[in-house]
Structure formats: C-alpha cells, structure tokens
Amino acid sequence: MKVLIIDDELNICLTLKTILEDEDYECFHALDDKKGIEFFETENPDLVLLDVKLEDANGLDVLEKLKEMKKDVIVIMISGHSGIKEAVRAIKLGAYDFLEKPLSLSKVKLTVKKAIEFKNIATDYKRLKSNEDKQYEIIGESQKIIDLKNIIQKVAPTDSKVLIRGESGTGKELVAYAIHKNSKRKNKPFIKFNSAAIPSELVESELFGYEKGAFTGAARSKEGKIEQAHKGTLFLDEIGDMGSSAQAKILRVIQEGEFERVGGNKTQKIDVRLLAATHKNLEKMVGNGQFREDLFYRLNVIPIKTPPLRTHPEDIPILISHFSKHFSEELTVPEKTFSPAVINELQSWQFKGNVRELKNLMERIYILVSKIDVEPEDLRIIKGEIPKTEFWNQTLTFKEKKKEFEIKYLSTQLKMHEGSISRTAEALELQVSNLSRKLKELKIT
C-alpha cells in the first residue's frame, strides 16, 4: 500500500514516513502542493495524509483537486489550527478523517489502518457488485432479446408491478434484476424469494418474519424478506407455488402497503416494489381456485415473456462464447474453441432447460473434455445420448431439409389416414399415382 504525505513541515513528514514504513507501507512525502500533486500523478497512492494549511496553498483546495483526479483515494486531513468549519468542509469534500496536531502517532497508525481496511472493503464491494452485474447480464443480440431489453428499459423507471413468465431456464430472474438495476431503487436492496424452494409451512415466516415465541424454536424475533427489501425491490420467484394464506398477505401489501410478522399484531408499513415470476399457467390456476384472481390481476400489470432458447437459436454462438470465457476464468484453464460444426449442431438441439441447460453443458465440456478444440463427437460423449433436435433449426442443405420434411410430413399423414394411400392422396389433393411414386422414392412403406 502506498501512502503520500503532504505537509510543509519536514520533521512531520519524516516522522510520519518512519512510523508508517515500520508498518510496511511504501511512503512518499512532499513539502508543497505542486510536488504533492506531481507525486500523486506518478505514484498513484492508496492514501494521502494532507495538511490543511500549506505554506503556499489551502489543503482543502488540494483535497478537492485530488478527489477530482481519483475519486476513490482516501485522504486524511492534518490540522494544527483549524476549526469546526474546516473539518466539516473537509468531510463534505470526501476526506476520510480529520487529525489535529500535535499528532498522536498511535492514533495516526490506527486511523491509517482503519482507512486502508475501509478501502479494501469498498474495493471488495465494488468487485462483488461488478461480478453480480456480470452474473445477471442478459446475453444475446437477436430480435427476441432486443425486444426483451426494450420493454425492460420502458418499465424499469416506473413502480409498476411486473409478472415475468416463461419456461424454466429462460432468465426470469435476470429480467427482474435488470428491472431493479435500471429503476430509481437501484441503490436499495434487491431481495429474492422463491416459494418453490421453501417448505410451505415456512413460507410466511420467511417472507414476513416472525416474533419471538410465534412457534416452537422462535427464540428471538426475525425480520422477513419483505422487511429486508424496504425501499428496494422484492422478487417473488415461482409465485404460482405460493399458498393461499401467503397470497392474501401479499395482496394486502400491494393494496395497503402494510403487513404483520407471524405471531405479531403490530402493523408495519412497507415501501417495496414487487416483481413476480412463474412458469405455471396462472390463468388455469385461477380457474381451478388455486390462485387468487385479484392477486393475479394486481401482479399482471406489465406482463413480460422470456423467450425459450429454441425461438432465438441465432444467440447460441454468442452464449457459447460468453460461457466459454466464464468457465475459462472460473476454472483457470485455457479457453476452448468450438468448430462451426459444433455451433451448427448446438443450434439444432432442443434445449428443454433453455439457457440454463446450455450453461450446464458448457461447464461439463470444460471439466470433462481435456482438449482445446471441441468437435461434434465430444458433444455426443458429454451429452450421453443422441439429443433431440429442433426440426427448423438444423443447418442442412435445402435439398436435404426438403427430403427430411417430405419424409416426416408424408409418414405422419399416412398414419393419420390409417395407412391408406388413396385417402391420404385425397386429403392432400394429390393424385394417387403421384403420391405412390413419391412414397417409393422416399422409401416410405
């Protein structure tokens, strides 16, 4: 860690330099603002100890310049004669702390140590946030994905309820996070709650919290997910699995903005944006009495549909590249290459688990395929069986695909007409002789 000391008293610079070098910090010192800024530009220090009153400059003005040059630098101000006014201004300008002369060397060491710890925590937080943003990134350049991103941009700035629907593995949680990140609540919590992942008897206590003694084992009060999301966003995943009692309480949150913890009678106000997701047919569940009709319409203000991967196979090469980089970094191994034949084959597969299944396949390839260049035979070994393909997504010549279509279509029509060529020909408005010749040509019996 590098520390820059800017003070017009040489003895203070040397004393601070000595005690901090004893703590294994790399130190530089300057006796005026010009030399200090020069050192700041060349050495890029992690922390600056800066005197408020320099011989030819105001330390607070220097602080302002340093913060403009490097916003996240930690600056500790040193003062011999400054008052509250200067201290307040220094903190407003972004100073970490304010130390008064004569300096307590033990306090200097402790303050610097805490400041460095604070910087490390802030750096770790930024890295985690960056990783989180990367983890939730919606990948793709197809029209389906462009349309999805466009509706996210439109709905995110509002506080409207959104119901995200789609098959498993199509990125419903990614959509919810993108809405939160582009909303006015982006700096507040994003809390996830999955009804399907929790035993039904625990859903309400986990979601709404509970008071001490509410049930056996409740030795203390605990806040629920909804309180954790206050002022932020609560994402209710798999809401179709939520029981009727919890549904009623969620409806009250939407209508009244209030709730009670399990075992409590104190009504609490809550300010939260609700996003919900499901892969189930909620309309059918409403008709069967399994889901509240009023809650359905309250949640379904803005419906968003996540597209299954089979409807945008043109994004598969981009997804392969993305997951390849991801697993290369995560497993610290060289990045693999995928031949055009591999790409074409993967684009034709029926990924019933959608993008999640493709990601899992890529992880298996990185773990189980030792060579760098991945070929089609490697896919079949990894998959374990010949996978079903999506008929229209296969990359074949027009002649080959036409023949495949004719075989599939005419075979199906013959079955539908119980093997009768004459009835099939009549239904398809073909001559019997022409149909017979085509069946013989295609070797359909």
PyMOL commands that set and color helices and strands:
alter all, ss='L'
color gray80, all
select helices_A, chain A and resi 10-21+33-43+59-69+84-92+105-135+143-155+172-181+195-197+200-208+225-228+239-241+244-256+282-287+293-299+309-311+313-330+340-348+354-368+376-383+391-393+398-416+421-428+432-441
alter helices_A, ss='H'
color red, helices_A
select strands_A, chain A and resi 2-6+26-30+47-51+74-79+97-100+162-165+190-194+233-237+258-259+268-269+273-278+302-305+337-338+373-374
alter strands_A, ss='S'
color yellow, strands_A
deselect
rebuild
show_as cartoon
